[in-house]
Amino acid sequence: MTREYRKGLHELGGGLYAYLQPDGSWGYSNAGLVTDAGHSLLVDTLFDLPLTEEMLRAMRDATAAADHIDTLVNTHANGDHCYGNQLVGDAVIIASKSAAEEMNDLPPAQMAAFVRGADQLGAAGEFAAKIFGGFRFDGIEFTPPTRTFEGELHQRVGDKRVRLIEIGPAHTRGDVLVHVPDDGVVFTGDILFIDGTPIIWEGPVGNWIRACDRIIEMEPEVIVPGHGPLTDAHGVRAMQGYLVYIRDEARKRFDAGLSPADAARDIALDDYSSWTDGERIAVNVHTLYREFSGHEERPNPVELFALMAELAR
């Protein structure tokens, strides 16, 4: 797919739009809009209020259906896909049950406090300030979903069919795909990072690998990833290949007795070295080790950010 990767609203046809934020790195996520007969469904908000308001203005300029958002779907719990919810707070806000529960783990006020205190955290704090310091988290009101579901939920936007498909836990605990079958479009949330390194906060990785197969089986004409440019099946296969590669390489080092940190340092990114945010391998290997061992204990986030800071250098 050779569509232009530029910031802003991209018309997909049939009353559908994608909103893209290059370069798709930490916090710079994509969103989407589905409209028909004056009705609207927004797929995700952005990481802070100024970014979300800029996106909503672009949508309102493009179509009167965006003057009032009827429904908002949060594809998962990460703040760069839901912290702007208050700006469409009178919409019905839908998420999977697991995603809604996970949103309580890191509300905007806690994220703001984390960034404010980053200078007390050494290398981990420096890295956090570098990747998150450009966003404005203060003053965001936590606006959670008003409706949740498990499995699959069918919606209508005017006469358009929209399928909400829970395929998590994978990237997070409750990832959701938004499929508009009659228009051949899938909004994937962070099940897809295109030209960027995915981050496995939750796992199991097998769920994520199977989710890639499900997207391809839908035979979409356009795929809107959570981060990066618009893509097609080739982009899905490339990211699936990364997940398989990291799983297999991490398993070799787990079996050899390496620590997660040493394994992350040791694995060569090879074909994926040109992707942004390669340091996320630190999180990915820790999550895979937890899966391999069957232990639920999670590493200290400060330690993870310190290791990512080391790898990013």
C-alpha positions as CSV (number, residue, x, y, z in Angstrom):
1,M,0.0,0.0,0.0
2,T,1.5,3.4,-1.0
3,R,-0.8,5.9,0.7
4,E,0.8,9.1,1.9
5,Y,1.8,9.0,5.6
6,R,1.1,12.5,6.8
7,K,-0.5,13.9,9.9
8,G,-4.2,14.5,9.8
9,L,-7.4,13.1,8.4
10,H,-7.4,10.7,5.5
11,E,-10.7,9.9,3.7
12,L,-11.1,6.1,3.1
13,G,-14.3,6.3,1.1
14,G,-17.9,5.4,2.1
15,G,-18.0,7.9,4.9
16,L,-14.9,6.4,6.7
17,Y,-11.8,8.3,7.8
18,A,-8.5,7.6,9.4
19,Y,-6.6,10.1,11.5
20,L,-2.9,9.5,11.5
21,Q,0.0,10.9,13.7
22,P,3.4,10.3,12.2
23,D,5.9,9.0,13.1
24,G,3.7,6.7,15.2
25,S,6.2,6.5,18.1
26,W,5.4,6.5,21.8
27,G,2.0,8.2,22.3
28,Y,1.4,9.2,18.7
29,S,-1.5,6.9,17.9
30,N,-4.1,6.7,15.1
31,A,-7.9,7.0,15.3
32,G,-10.8,6.5,13.0
33,L,-14.3,7.7,12.1
34,V,-17.2,5.8,10.7
35,T,-20.2,7.9,9.4
36,D,-23.5,7.2,7.7
37,A,-26.8,9.1,7.3
38,G,-25.7,11.8,9.8
39,H,-24.6,9.2,12.5
40,S,-21.0,8.7,13.7
41,L,-18.8,6.3,15.5
42,L,-15.3,7.4,16.6
43,V,-12.6,4.8,17.0
44,D,-10.3,6.0,19.9
45,T,-9.3,9.4,21.2
46,L,-5.7,10.6,21.6
47,F,-3.2,11.0,24.4
48,D,-4.1,14.5,25.6
49,L,-6.9,17.1,25.1
50,P,-5.1,19.4,22.6
51,L,-4.3,16.6,20.3
52,T,-7.8,15.2,20.5
53,E,-9.4,18.6,20.0
54,E,-7.2,19.1,16.9
55,M,-8.4,15.8,15.5
56,L,-12.1,16.5,16.3
57,R,-11.9,19.8,14.5
58,A,-10.5,18.1,11.4
59,M,-13.3,15.6,11.5
60,R,-15.9,18.3,11.9
61,D,-14.5,20.2,9.0
62,A,-14.7,17.1,6.8
63,T,-18.3,16.0,7.7
64,A,-21.3,17.3,9.5
65,A,-21.7,13.8,11.0
66,A,-18.8,14.6,13.3
67,D,-20.5,17.6,14.9
68,H,-21.9,15.3,17.4
69,I,-20.2,11.9,18.1
70,D,-22.9,9.3,18.8
71,T,-20.6,6.4,19.8
72,L,-16.9,6.2,20.8
73,V,-15.1,2.8,20.8
74,N,-11.9,2.6,22.8
75,T,-9.9,-0.3,21.3
76,H,-7.9,-0.8,24.5
77,A,-6.8,0.8,27.8
78,N,-3.6,2.6,26.9
79,G,-4.0,6.4,27.4
80,D,-3.0,7.3,23.9
81,H,-6.3,5.7,22.8
82,C,-8.6,7.0,25.6
83,Y,-7.3,10.0,27.5
84,G,-9.2,12.4,25.2
85,N,-12.5,10.7,26.0
86,Q,-13.9,13.7,28.0
87,L,-14.2,15.7,24.8
88,V,-16.9,13.3,23.5
89,G,-18.2,12.5,27.0
90,D,-21.8,12.7,26.0
91,A,-21.3,9.8,23.5
92,V,-21.9,6.2,24.3
93,I,-18.4,5.0,25.1
94,I,-17.8,1.3,24.5
95,A,-14.9,-0.9,25.3
96,S,-14.3,-4.5,26.2
97,K,-15.0,-5.4,29.8
98,S,-11.3,-6.2,30.4
99,A,-10.2,-2.9,28.8
100,A,-12.5,-0.9,30.9
101,E,-11.2,-2.5,34.0
102,E,-7.6,-2.0,32.9
103,M,-8.2,1.8,32.4
104,N,-8.3,2.1,36.2
105,D,-4.7,1.0,36.5
106,L,-3.2,4.2,35.0
107,P,-5.7,7.1,35.0
108,P,-4.6,10.4,33.5
109,A,-3.8,12.0,36.9
110,Q,-1.4,9.1,37.8
111,M,0.3,9.5,34.4
112,A,0.7,13.2,35.0
113,A,2.2,12.6,38.4
114,F,4.6,10.0,36.9
115,V,5.9,12.5,34.3
116,R,6.2,15.3,36.9
117,G,8.3,13.0,39.1
118,A,10.4,11.6,36.3
119,D,13.5,13.6,37.3
120,Q,13.6,11.5,40.5
121,L,13.9,8.2,38.6
122,G,17.4,8.4,37.1
123,A,17.8,6.9,33.6
124,A,14.3,5.5,33.6
125,G,12.9,9.0,34.4
126,E,15.0,10.6,31.7
127,F,13.7,8.2,29.1
128,A,10.1,8.6,30.3
129,A,10.4,12.4,30.1
130,K,11.8,12.1,26.6
131,I,9.0,10.0,25.2
132,F,6.1,11.5,27.3
133,G,7.2,15.0,28.2
134,G,5.6,16.5,25.1
135,F,2.1,15.6,26.1
136,R,-0.2,17.5,28.5
137,F,-1.7,15.2,31.0
138,D,-2.7,17.7,33.7
139,G,-6.3,18.6,33.8
140,I,-7.6,15.5,31.9
141,E,-10.8,14.1,33.5
142,F,-10.9,10.3,33.6
143,T,-13.8,9.4,31.4
144,P,-14.3,5.6,31.3
145,P,-16.6,3.6,29.1
146,T,-20.3,3.6,29.7
147,R,-20.9,0.3,28.0
148,T,-18.8,-2.9,28.0
149,F,-19.0,-6.2,26.3
150,E,-17.2,-9.5,26.0
151,G,-16.6,-11.5,22.8
152,E,-18.3,-9.6,20.0
153,L,-20.7,-6.7,19.7
154,H,-22.6,-5.7,16.6
155,Q,-23.3,-2.0,16.1
156,R,-25.0,0.2,13.5
157,V,-23.9,3.5,12.2
158,G,-26.8,4.6,10.1
159,D,-27.2,1.7,7.8
160,K,-23.5,0.5,8.2
161,R,-22.7,-2.7,10.0
162,V,-19.8,-2.4,12.5
163,R,-18.4,-5.4,14.3
164,L,-16.5,-5.0,17.6
165,I,-14.4,-8.1,18.1
166,E,-12.5,-8.7,21.3
167,I,-9.3,-10.5,20.5
168,G,-7.3,-9.8,23.7
169,P,-5.5,-10.4,25.9
170,A,-2.6,-9.6,23.6
171,H,-1.1,-6.1,23.5
172,T,-3.3,-5.3,26.6
173,R,-5.9,-7.3,28.5
174,G,-8.9,-6.4,26.3
175,D,-7.9,-5.5,22.8
176,V,-10.7,-4.9,20.3
177,L,-10.8,-4.8,16.5
178,V,-13.4,-2.5,14.8
179,H,-14.5,-4.1,11.5
180,V,-16.7,-2.3,8.9
181,P,-17.2,-5.3,6.6
182,D,-19.2,-3.6,3.8
183,D,-16.5,-1.1,3.3
184,G,-13.6,-3.5,3.7
185,V,-11.9,-1.6,6.5
186,V,-10.5,-2.7,9.9
187,F,-9.4,-0.4,12.6
188,T,-7.0,-2.5,14.7
189,G,-5.9,-0.4,17.6
190,D,-2.5,-1.5,18.9
191,I,-2.8,-5.0,17.5
192,L,-0.9,-3.4,14.7
193,F,2.2,-1.2,14.8
194,I,3.4,-0.6,11.2
195,D,7.1,0.2,10.8
196,G,7.3,0.4,14.6
197,T,8.1,-2.2,17.2
198,P,5.0,-3.6,19.0
199,I,5.0,-3.8,22.8
200,I,3.6,-6.8,24.5
201,W,2.3,-5.5,27.8
202,E,0.1,-8.4,28.5
203,G,0.2,-11.5,26.2
204,P,0.0,-14.4,25.6
205,V,1.8,-13.8,22.4
206,G,-0.1,-16.7,20.7
207,N,-3.3,-14.7,21.0
208,W,-1.7,-11.8,19.2
209,I,-0.3,-14.0,16.4
210,R,-3.7,-15.5,15.9
211,A,-5.3,-12.0,15.9
212,C,-3.1,-11.2,12.9
213,D,-4.5,-14.2,11.1
214,R,-8.0,-13.1,11.9
215,I,-7.4,-9.7,10.4
216,I,-6.1,-11.2,7.2
217,E,-9.0,-13.6,7.0
218,M,-11.3,-10.6,6.9
219,E,-9.7,-9.7,3.6
220,P,-9.9,-5.9,4.2
221,E,-9.0,-3.4,1.5
222,V,-7.7,-0.9,4.1
223,I,-6.2,-1.6,7.5
224,V,-5.9,1.3,10.0
225,P,-3.2,0.4,12.6
226,G,-2.9,1.8,16.1
227,H,0.4,3.3,15.1
228,G,2.0,3.9,11.7
229,P,0.8,4.3,8.1
230,L,-2.2,2.6,6.6
231,T,-1.5,-0.9,5.5
232,D,-2.7,-4.2,4.1
233,A,-2.1,-7.9,4.6
234,H,1.6,-7.4,3.9
235,G,1.9,-5.1,6.9
236,V,0.1,-7.6,9.1
237,R,2.4,-10.4,8.1
238,A,5.5,-8.3,8.8
239,M,4.4,-7.5,12.3
240,Q,3.3,-11.1,12.9
241,G,6.8,-12.1,11.8
242,Y,8.3,-9.9,14.5
243,L,6.1,-11.5,17.2
244,V,7.1,-15.1,16.0
245,Y,10.8,-14.1,15.8
246,I,10.9,-12.5,19.3
247,R,9.0,-15.4,20.8
248,D,11.4,-18.0,19.4
249,E,14.5,-16.0,20.2
250,A,13.4,-15.3,23.7
251,R,12.5,-19.0,24.2
252,K,16.1,-20.0,23.3
253,R,17.5,-17.7,25.9
254,F,15.0,-18.7,28.5
255,D,15.9,-22.3,28.0
256,A,19.6,-21.4,28.3
257,G,19.1,-19.7,31.6
258,L,19.7,-16.1,30.6
259,S,17.9,-13.4,32.6
260,P,15.2,-11.4,30.8
261,A,17.5,-8.3,30.7
262,D,20.4,-10.2,29.3
263,A,18.2,-11.8,26.7
264,A,16.8,-8.4,25.6
265,R,20.4,-7.2,25.2
266,D,21.4,-10.3,23.3
267,I,18.7,-10.7,20.7
268,A,19.6,-9.1,17.4
269,L,16.8,-7.3,15.7
270,D,18.1,-8.0,12.2
271,D,15.2,-7.5,9.8
272,Y,13.4,-5.3,12.3
273,S,16.3,-3.0,13.2
274,S,14.9,-0.2,11.0
275,W,11.6,-0.1,12.9
276,T,11.1,2.7,15.5
277,D,11.3,2.0,19.3
278,G,13.3,-1.2,19.1
279,E,14.0,-0.7,22.9
280,R,10.5,-2.2,23.5
281,I,12.2,-5.6,23.3
282,A,12.9,-5.1,27.0
283,V,9.2,-5.3,27.8
284,N,8.5,-8.0,25.2
285,V,11.1,-10.4,26.6
286,H,10.0,-9.8,30.2
287,T,6.4,-10.6,29.2
288,L,7.4,-13.7,27.2
289,Y,9.5,-15.0,30.2
290,R,6.5,-14.5,32.4
291,E,4.5,-16.6,29.9
292,F,7.2,-19.3,29.6
293,S,7.6,-19.7,33.4
294,G,3.9,-19.5,34.2
295,H,4.6,-16.9,37.0
296,E,2.4,-13.9,37.3
297,E,4.8,-11.6,39.0
298,R,5.5,-8.5,36.9
299,P,8.8,-6.5,36.8
300,N,9.1,-3.1,38.4
301,P,8.1,-0.5,35.7
302,V,11.1,1.7,36.7
303,E,13.4,-1.2,36.0
304,L,11.8,-1.8,32.6
305,F,12.1,1.9,31.7
306,A,15.7,1.9,32.8
307,L,16.5,-1.1,30.5
308,M,14.7,0.5,27.6
309,A,16.7,3.7,28.2
310,E,19.9,1.6,28.0
311,L,18.8,-0.2,24.8
312,A,17.6,3.1,23.2
313,R,21.1,4.5,23.6
